[in-house]
Amino acid sequence: MKRYLGVSIVLLCLLFLLPLATVVTHVVRREAAEEPAAKEETKIELLPPGETDGSYTIRVLKGDKVETMTMGEYLQGVVRAEMPASFEQQALCAQAVAARTYTLYKMASGGNHGDLADICTDHTCCQAYLDKETATKNWGDNAENYEAKVENAVSLTDGQTILYDGVPVLAVFHSSSAGQTKKSGEVWTSDLPYLQSVSSPEGEGVPNYYSRVEFTFAEFKKLFMAAYPEADLSGRVSGWFGERKVSGDGNVDSVTVGGVSVRGTQMRTIFSLRSTTFETEIQDGKIVFFVTGYGHGVGMSQYGAQQMAKDGSGWKDIITHYYTGVTVAVYIPEAMS
C-alpha cells in the first residue's frame, strides 16, 4: 500500500461517478482515457472517407435536436471525444471499431430513444461526441494531425464491426484496468460470452492509475447509511468490515460492511471510486481506499489498446484480444442495405 501514498489528493477532483445501471446497454462512456501530454508528430496524410460508413445515415440526438449524419461522420465525433488523438493510430482504429459496433448494437436492440433517434451524444446514455470545430480549438498546434488520425481511424476500418454469432456485440470499453479486464457478470447482471476477463498490458505512464480516497469515520458512515440504512455501524470502526470476496483479476466482488453484504460496484458508486479494484485501510482516524485503474473494467482497455499498438499490434489483434471469440467483418444494418 505504501506505493500509493504519494498520489496527490487532488485526484478527488478528478473522480467521476458513472451510474452503474443494471441494464447493461446504458453503461460505459465517460470512463474513457484521459489525455496524456501532447507530443509533436510528423504531418499525417488524410485518407479519403470510407464508402461503407458513408453509404447510410443515422439519427443522432444532440441535446434536444435530432441531426442526421452518415455513420462515418458520427464515428469521427465519437473517436474525438472518447480517446486521446495523441494515441497510436492502431489504437484509434480499434476505438473506431468499438464505437461503430456499439452504435450498431444500440440500433439493433432498439436503443434508448424509441422512434426519435438511433443514438445520442449524452455520454451517460450512449457515447460521447465532439464536433470538429471544438476539437480543433482543444488540440491547438496538433489539430491538423490529430484530426487526420481520427478521420483515418474511421476510414481505415470502414464498416468493420465486432460480431458474435453474426450480430454486433455490446462493445464496451474503459480507460484502464488493473492488468486484467473483468467479466461483464462481475460488474453487471449479464455474463456475456464475448466480455470475459483477459490480460491487459496497461504500460507505463497511465494518468492517475493509482488513486487514494479517504473519508472520516463520520463521512463514511453518513454515505454508507444513506444507501444501506439497515447496516450496523456502531462500535469500533475496525468491526464495521467483514468478509471480502475478490475475484482472480483483483475485482472486489463483494464486501460485508456493518453486517450487510455489498457488491463492489455499489461501493464504487457510494464512495465515487475510480474502479472496483480497491483495498481499504484505516489510517490516522480515516478510512482510506486505494484504487487501481479507471472504469468498470469490462471490454477494451483504452490504455491497454495503446500499449498493444505501441508493441506492434494491429487494430484487429487488439479487438480480438479484448472481445473473446468474436469475428470482425463489414456489417451494414438490414434496414440500411
C-alpha positions as CSV (number, residue, x, y, z in Angstrom):
1,M,0.0,0.0,0.0
2,K,2.9,2.4,0.6
3,R,3.4,2.8,-3.1
4,Y,0.0,4.5,-3.3
5,L,0.6,7.1,-0.6
6,G,2.5,9.5,-2.9
7,V,-0.5,10.0,-5.1
8,S,-1.9,13.6,-4.8
9,I,-5.2,14.2,-3.0
10,V,-6.2,16.3,-6.0
11,L,-7.4,13.1,-7.5
12,L,-10.6,13.7,-5.6
13,C,-11.4,16.4,-8.1
14,L,-11.0,14.1,-11.0
15,L,-13.3,11.3,-9.8
16,F,-16.3,10.8,-12.0
17,L,-19.3,8.9,-10.9
18,L,-20.7,6.8,-13.6
19,P,-24.2,5.4,-12.8
20,L,-24.0,1.7,-12.9
21,A,-27.4,0.8,-14.1
22,T,-28.4,-2.9,-14.1
23,V,-29.3,-2.5,-17.8
24,V,-26.0,-3.2,-19.5
25,T,-26.8,-1.1,-22.6
26,H,-26.8,2.1,-20.5
27,V,-23.3,1.9,-19.2
28,V,-19.9,3.0,-20.3
29,R,-18.6,6.1,-21.8
30,R,-17.2,8.8,-19.6
31,E,-14.6,6.4,-18.2
32,A,-12.6,7.0,-21.4
33,A,-8.9,7.5,-21.4
34,E,-7.6,10.8,-20.0
35,E,-5.4,12.9,-22.4
36,P,-1.7,12.4,-21.8
37,A,0.8,15.2,-22.5
38,A,0.8,16.3,-26.2
39,K,3.8,15.4,-28.4
40,E,5.0,16.6,-31.7
41,E,4.1,14.4,-34.7
42,T,5.1,14.5,-38.3
43,K,2.5,15.5,-40.8
44,I,-0.1,12.8,-41.4
45,E,-1.8,12.3,-44.8
46,L,-5.6,12.4,-44.6
47,L,-7.2,9.4,-46.3
48,P,-10.5,9.6,-48.3
49,P,-13.6,8.7,-46.3
50,G,-14.8,5.1,-46.3
51,E,-17.6,4.1,-48.7
52,T,-19.5,1.8,-46.3
53,D,-19.8,4.2,-43.4
54,G,-20.8,6.9,-45.9
55,S,-23.4,4.8,-47.6
56,Y,-26.1,5.3,-44.9
57,T,-27.2,7.9,-42.4
58,I,-28.2,7.6,-38.7
59,R,-30.3,9.9,-36.5
60,V,-28.2,11.4,-33.7
61,L,-29.9,13.2,-30.8
62,K,-27.7,16.2,-29.8
63,G,-29.3,17.9,-26.8
64,D,-32.9,18.4,-27.7
65,K,-32.4,18.3,-31.5
66,V,-32.0,15.3,-33.9
67,E,-29.4,15.6,-36.5
68,T,-29.0,13.2,-39.5
69,M,-25.4,12.3,-40.4
70,T,-23.5,9.5,-42.0
71,M,-22.2,6.7,-39.8
72,G,-18.7,7.9,-40.7
73,E,-19.3,11.5,-39.6
74,Y,-20.8,10.3,-36.4
75,L,-17.9,8.0,-35.6
76,Q,-15.4,10.7,-36.1
77,G,-17.1,12.7,-33.4
78,V,-17.1,9.8,-31.1
79,V,-13.4,9.0,-31.6
80,R,-12.5,12.6,-31.0
81,A,-14.4,12.5,-27.7
82,E,-13.6,9.0,-26.4
83,M,-9.9,8.5,-27.0
84,P,-6.9,10.9,-26.9
85,A,-6.0,11.7,-30.5
86,S,-2.3,11.5,-29.4
87,F,-2.7,7.7,-29.1
88,E,-1.2,5.4,-31.7
89,Q,-3.1,5.1,-35.0
90,Q,-3.9,1.4,-34.5
91,A,-5.4,2.1,-31.0
92,L,-7.5,4.8,-32.5
93,C,-8.6,2.3,-35.2
94,A,-9.6,-0.1,-32.5
95,Q,-11.6,2.7,-30.8
96,A,-13.4,3.4,-34.1
97,V,-14.4,-0.3,-34.5
98,A,-15.6,-0.4,-30.9
99,A,-17.6,2.8,-31.4
100,R,-19.2,1.6,-34.6
101,T,-20.1,-1.8,-33.1
102,Y,-21.6,-0.2,-30.0
103,T,-23.7,2.1,-32.2
104,L,-25.0,-0.8,-34.3
105,Y,-25.7,-2.8,-31.2
106,K,-27.9,0.1,-29.8
107,M,-29.7,0.3,-33.2
108,A,-30.4,-3.4,-33.3
109,S,-31.6,-3.5,-29.7
110,G,-33.9,-0.5,-30.0
111,G,-31.6,1.9,-28.2
112,N,-32.9,4.3,-25.6
113,H,-34.8,6.8,-27.8
114,G,-37.6,4.9,-29.5
115,D,-38.5,6.3,-32.9
116,L,-36.9,9.6,-32.1
117,A,-33.2,8.8,-32.8
118,D,-30.8,5.9,-33.2
119,I,-28.2,7.2,-30.8
120,C,-27.4,10.3,-28.7
121,T,-24.4,12.3,-27.7
122,D,-25.0,12.1,-24.0
123,H,-22.1,10.0,-22.6
124,T,-24.2,8.8,-19.6
125,C,-26.6,7.2,-22.1
126,C,-24.8,6.3,-25.3
127,Q,-21.4,7.7,-26.4
128,A,-19.7,11.0,-26.1
129,Y,-19.3,13.2,-29.2
130,L,-17.1,16.1,-30.0
131,D,-17.5,18.2,-33.2
132,K,-14.5,19.1,-35.4
133,E,-14.6,22.8,-34.6
134,T,-14.4,22.3,-30.8
135,A,-11.8,19.6,-31.1
136,T,-9.6,21.8,-33.3
137,K,-9.7,24.5,-30.6
138,N,-8.8,22.0,-27.9
139,W,-5.9,20.4,-29.8
140,G,-4.1,23.7,-30.7
141,D,-1.0,23.2,-32.8
142,N,-1.6,19.5,-33.2
143,A,-5.1,19.9,-34.6
144,E,-4.3,19.1,-38.2
145,N,-2.5,15.9,-37.4
146,Y,-4.9,14.8,-34.7
147,E,-7.9,15.3,-37.0
148,A,-6.2,13.3,-39.7
149,K,-5.6,10.5,-37.3
150,V,-9.2,10.5,-36.1
151,E,-10.7,10.5,-39.6
152,N,-8.2,7.9,-40.8
153,A,-9.2,5.7,-37.9
154,V,-12.7,5.6,-39.2
155,S,-11.7,5.3,-42.9
156,L,-9.1,2.6,-42.3
157,T,-11.7,0.4,-40.5
158,D,-14.6,1.3,-42.9
159,G,-17.7,-0.7,-41.9
160,Q,-15.6,-3.2,-39.8
161,T,-17.8,-4.4,-36.9
162,I,-17.2,-6.8,-34.0
163,L,-19.6,-9.8,-34.4
164,Y,-20.7,-12.7,-32.2
165,D,-22.9,-15.2,-33.9
166,G,-23.1,-12.8,-36.8
167,V,-24.6,-9.8,-34.9
168,P,-22.9,-6.7,-33.3
169,V,-21.7,-7.1,-29.8
170,L,-22.0,-4.8,-26.8
171,A,-18.6,-3.3,-27.4
172,V,-18.0,-1.6,-24.1
173,F,-14.6,-0.1,-23.1
174,H,-12.9,1.7,-20.3
175,S,-9.8,3.8,-19.6
176,S,-7.5,1.4,-17.8
177,S,-7.8,-1.9,-16.0
178,A,-5.7,-3.3,-13.1
179,G,-3.8,-5.6,-15.5
180,Q,-6.8,-7.8,-16.1
181,T,-10.2,-6.9,-17.5
182,K,-13.4,-8.1,-15.8
183,K,-16.2,-10.4,-17.0
184,S,-19.4,-8.5,-17.6
185,G,-21.1,-10.6,-14.9
186,E,-18.8,-9.4,-12.3
187,V,-19.9,-5.8,-12.8
188,W,-23.4,-6.0,-14.2
189,T,-26.1,-8.6,-14.3
190,S,-25.4,-10.4,-17.5
191,D,-22.3,-12.6,-18.2
192,L,-21.8,-12.3,-21.9
193,P,-19.5,-14.8,-23.7
194,Y,-17.5,-12.2,-25.5
195,L,-17.0,-10.0,-22.4
196,Q,-14.6,-12.2,-20.4
197,S,-11.6,-11.5,-18.3
198,V,-8.4,-11.1,-20.3
199,S,-4.9,-9.8,-19.5
200,S,-4.3,-6.1,-20.3
201,P,-0.8,-4.6,-20.8
202,E,-1.5,-1.1,-19.4
203,G,2.0,0.1,-19.9
204,E,3.9,2.9,-18.2
205,G,2.6,6.4,-17.5
206,V,-1.2,5.8,-17.3
207,P,-2.6,9.0,-15.8
208,N,-3.9,8.6,-12.3
209,Y,-3.5,4.8,-12.5
210,Y,-3.3,4.6,-8.7
211,S,-5.7,6.8,-6.7
212,R,-6.3,7.3,-3.0
213,V,-9.6,8.4,-1.5
214,E,-10.2,9.0,2.2
215,F,-13.1,9.6,4.5
216,T,-13.5,10.5,8.1
217,F,-15.5,7.8,10.1
218,A,-18.5,10.2,10.2
219,E,-18.3,10.8,6.4
220,F,-18.1,7.1,5.6
221,K,-21.0,6.3,8.0
222,K,-23.2,9.0,6.5
223,L,-22.6,7.9,2.9
224,F,-23.0,4.2,3.6
225,M,-26.0,4.5,5.8
226,A,-27.8,6.6,3.2
227,A,-27.6,3.6,0.9
228,Y,-28.0,0.9,3.5
229,P,-29.9,2.2,6.5
230,E,-30.2,-1.3,7.9
231,A,-26.4,-1.6,8.4
232,D,-25.0,-1.6,11.9
233,L,-22.1,0.9,12.1
234,S,-21.8,1.1,15.8
235,G,-18.8,0.1,18.0
236,R,-15.2,0.1,16.9
237,V,-14.6,1.0,13.2
238,S,-12.4,-2.0,12.7
239,G,-15.5,-4.1,13.4
240,W,-17.5,-2.5,10.6
241,F,-15.8,-4.5,8.0
242,G,-16.4,-8.2,7.5
243,E,-15.9,-10.8,4.7
244,R,-14.4,-9.5,1.5
245,K,-14.6,-11.5,-1.8
246,V,-12.2,-10.7,-4.5
247,S,-12.0,-12.4,-8.0
248,G,-8.8,-13.6,-9.6
249,D,-8.5,-10.3,-11.5
250,G,-8.5,-8.2,-8.3
251,N,-12.0,-7.0,-8.7
252,V,-13.9,-6.7,-5.4
253,D,-17.0,-8.9,-5.9
254,S,-18.5,-8.1,-2.5
255,V,-17.6,-6.8,0.9
256,T,-19.5,-7.0,4.2
257,V,-20.0,-3.6,5.9
258,G,-22.0,-3.3,9.1
259,G,-23.3,-6.8,8.6
260,V,-24.6,-6.1,5.0
261,S,-23.0,-7.8,2.0
262,V,-22.5,-5.1,-0.7
263,R,-21.3,-5.6,-4.3
264,G,-18.0,-3.9,-5.2
265,T,-19.9,-1.9,-7.9
266,Q,-22.1,-0.5,-5.2
267,M,-19.1,0.5,-3.0
268,R,-17.7,2.2,-6.1
269,T,-20.9,4.2,-6.6
270,I,-21.4,5.1,-2.9
271,F,-17.8,6.4,-2.5
272,S,-17.2,7.6,-6.0
273,L,-14.2,5.3,-6.6
274,R,-12.5,5.2,-9.9
275,S,-12.9,1.4,-10.2
276,T,-13.9,-1.7,-8.3
277,T,-10.3,-2.8,-7.8
278,F,-9.6,-1.4,-4.4
279,E,-8.3,-2.1,-0.9
280,T,-9.4,-0.5,2.3
281,E,-7.3,0.5,5.3
282,I,-7.9,2.5,8.5
283,Q,-5.2,5.2,8.8
284,D,-4.9,8.2,11.2
285,G,-8.6,8.2,12.1
286,K,-9.8,7.8,8.5
287,I,-11.0,5.1,6.2
288,V,-8.8,5.0,3.1
289,F,-9.5,3.4,-0.3
290,F,-6.5,2.5,-2.5
291,V,-7.8,2.1,-6.0
292,T,-6.2,0.8,-9.2
293,G,-7.3,1.7,-12.8
294,Y,-10.2,3.7,-14.0
295,G,-13.6,2.5,-15.3
296,H,-15.8,-0.5,-15.0
297,G,-13.0,-2.7,-16.3
298,V,-15.1,-4.6,-18.9
299,G,-14.2,-4.9,-22.6
300,M,-11.4,-3.0,-24.2
301,S,-9.0,-1.1,-22.0
302,Q,-8.0,2.0,-23.9
303,Y,-4.6,2.3,-22.3
304,G,-4.1,-1.5,-22.9
305,A,-5.0,-0.9,-26.6
306,Q,-2.5,1.9,-26.7
307,Q,0.3,-0.3,-25.2
308,M,-0.6,-3.1,-27.6
309,A,-0.4,-0.7,-30.5
310,K,3.0,0.6,-29.3
311,D,4.2,-3.0,-29.2
312,G,3.2,-3.5,-32.8
313,S,-0.3,-5.0,-32.7
314,G,-2.8,-4.0,-35.3
315,W,-6.3,-2.9,-34.5
316,K,-7.8,-6.3,-35.3
317,D,-5.4,-8.0,-32.9
318,I,-6.4,-5.5,-30.2
319,I,-10.1,-6.1,-30.9
320,T,-9.9,-9.9,-30.9
321,H,-7.8,-9.8,-27.7
322,Y,-10.3,-7.8,-25.7
323,Y,-13.5,-9.3,-27.1
324,T,-13.5,-13.1,-26.7
325,G,-14.5,-15.4,-29.5
326,V,-15.6,-12.7,-31.9
327,T,-15.2,-12.2,-35.6
328,V,-14.6,-8.9,-37.4
329,A,-16.3,-8.1,-40.7
330,V,-18.0,-5.4,-42.7
331,Y,-21.6,-5.0,-41.4
332,I,-24.5,-2.9,-42.6
333,P,-27.9,-2.9,-40.8
334,E,-30.5,-4.7,-42.9
335,A,-32.7,-1.6,-42.8
336,M,-29.9,0.4,-44.4
337,S,-28.7,-2.2,-47.0
